[in-house]
Amino acid sequence: MNGSVWGVHEPSEYSLLRVFAVRPGIVGICGVKSERYLCMNPEGIAQGMKKFSNECLFKEHMEKNHYNTYSSVSTGFFLALSQQGQLRKGKKVGRHQACTHFLPRKPLSH
């Protein structure tokens, strides 16, 4: 695992994420299988990191359309994925663009 981030259309063991509260409105996100934290660097690029830091803190917003958006506490940029699952640079997208809207997924059944 090199810390790359991408989206998928079908669940897998690597798509299972643990979202945990750090403080009110602020969450961390960790890949269950990869054991990497989702972080955003100063250029707005999301990456998986082994160590949790301030770059791994996200504000979780519940939008009026019932989707969640996640903005980096350190940069203010939003997490975003294209329809093909490719990472979009956070500094090139805004909270009202569909690529920043996420729905919770059901856990994989065992």
C-alpha positions in Angstrom: 0.0 0.0 0.0 1.5 3.3 -1.1 -1.1 5.7 0.4 -3.0 6.3 -2.8 -6.7 7.2 -2.5 -9.5 6.3 -5.0 -13.2 5.4 -5.0 -14.9 2.2 -6.0 -18.4 1.3 -7.1 -18.4 -2.1 -5.5 -17.5 -2.7 -1.8 -14.3 -4.5 -1.0 -12.2 -5.1 2.1 -10.2 -2.0 1.2 -13.3 0.3 0.8 -14.4 -0.2 4.4 -13.7 3.0 6.4 -13.9 3.8 10.1 -15.1 7.3 10.7 -14.5 8.4 14.3 -15.2 11.5 16.2 -12.3 13.6 17.4 -14.4 16.4 18.8 -17.8 17.8 18.0 -18.1 18.2 14.2 -14.6 17.0 13.6 -13.8 13.4 12.4 -10.9 11.2 11.4 -11.2 8.6 8.7 -9.2 5.3 8.7 -9.1 2.4 6.2 -10.0 -0.7 8.2 -7.8 -3.1 6.1 -5.0 -0.6 5.1 -4.8 0.9 8.6 -4.0 4.2 7.0 -5.6 7.5 7.9 -7.1 9.7 5.2 -5.3 13.0 5.2 -5.1 16.1 3.0 -1.8 17.8 2.2 -1.5 21.6 1.7 -2.0 21.2 -2.1 -5.4 19.6 -1.5 -4.4 16.1 -2.4 -5.8 13.3 -0.2 -3.5 10.5 0.8 -3.4 7.6 3.2 -0.9 8.0 6.0 0.2 5.6 8.7 0.4 8.3 11.4 -2.5 10.5 12.5 -1.9 14.2 12.3 -3.7 17.5 12.0 -3.8 16.9 8.2 -6.1 14.0 9.0 -8.8 16.0 10.6 -12.0 16.8 8.7 -15.1 18.8 9.4 -18.1 16.7 8.7 -21.0 18.7 7.2 -24.5 17.3 6.7 -25.8 19.1 3.6 -29.5 19.9 2.9 -29.6 17.1 0.4 -28.7 14.6 3.2 -25.2 13.9 1.7 -22.1 14.4 3.9 -19.2 16.6 2.8 -15.8 16.5 4.4 -13.5 19.5 4.5 -9.9 19.5 5.8 -9.5 21.3 9.1 -6.0 22.4 8.0 -6.7 23.6 4.5 -10.5 24.0 4.2 -10.4 22.0 1.0 -13.1 19.3 0.4 -12.6 15.6 -0.2 -13.8 14.8 -3.8 -14.0 11.8 -6.1 -15.0 11.8 -9.8 -17.7 9.4 -11.0 -14.9 7.1 -12.1 -13.5 7.0 -8.6 -10.5 9.2 -9.3 -9.3 11.6 -6.7 -10.0 15.3 -7.4 -7.8 18.0 -5.9 -9.6 19.6 -3.0 -8.6 23.1 -4.0 -10.4 22.7 -7.3 -13.8 21.8 -6.0 -16.5 23.4 -3.8 -18.9 22.0 -1.3 -21.9 22.2 -3.6 -20.3 20.1 -6.4 -21.6 16.5 -6.5 -18.1 15.1 -6.4 -17.8 16.2 -2.8 -21.1 14.5 -1.7 -20.8 11.2 0.1 -23.4 8.8 1.5 -22.6 6.3 4.3 -22.1 2.8 3.1 -23.4 -0.3 4.8 -20.6 -2.5 6.4 -19.6 -5.6 4.5 -21.4 -8.7 5.8 -19.2 -11.4 7.2 
